[in-house]
Amino acid sequence: MSKKSLPHLHYNDVQHYYEQAIAELPSILNIQKSDILTDQDVCEYLQISVKTLRKFCREDKIPYTRLGGRYYYIRQVFALNLLKLCND
């Protein structure tokens, strides 16, 4: 497999590509508002406390996104990650 060299990009170019990718991400993954889980949703599903959930997040066992001091989880990613953890 050959490595592709990236052309020299300026910060503004990288920022533009990043913003474009983020804007297209929901349509690529087909994420709906109902696919965004909160701490409460995950804790109820796993029957664990928020403290335990934070521990799992710190240990990279559960992927999350943190926005405005709150943690959010994408349902599809969460489900795939649970399958992976069960198979390990």
Secondary structure as the mmCIF struct_conf table of DSSP 4:
data_model
#
loop_
_struct_conf.conf_type_id
_struct_conf.id
_struct_conf.beg_label_comp_id
_struct_conf.beg_label_asym_id
_struct_conf.beg_label_seq_id
_struct_conf.end_label_comp_id
_struct_conf.end_label_asym_id
_struct_conf.end_label_seq_id
HELX_LH_PP_P HELX_LH_PP_P1 SER A 2 HIS A 8
HELX_RH_AL_P HELX_RH_AL_P1 TYR A 11 LEU A 29
TURN_TY1_P TURN_TY1_P1 ASN A 30 ASN A 30
HELX_RH_3T_P HELX_RH_3T_P1 LYS A 33 ASP A 35
STRN STRN1 ILE A 36 LEU A 37
HELX_RH_AL_P HELX_RH_AL_P2 ASP A 39 LEU A 46
TURN_TY1_P TURN_TY1_P2 GLN A 47 GLN A 47
HELX_RH_AL_P HELX_RH_AL_P3 VAL A 50 ARG A 58
TURN_TY1_P TURN_TY1_P3 GLU A 59 ASP A 60
BEND BEND1 LYS A 61 ILE A 62
STRN STRN2 THR A 65 LEU A 67
TURN_TY1_P TURN_TY1_P4 GLY A 68 GLY A 69
STRN STRN3 ARG A 70 ILE A 74
HELX_RH_AL_P HELX_RH_AL_P4 ARG A 75 ASN A 87
#
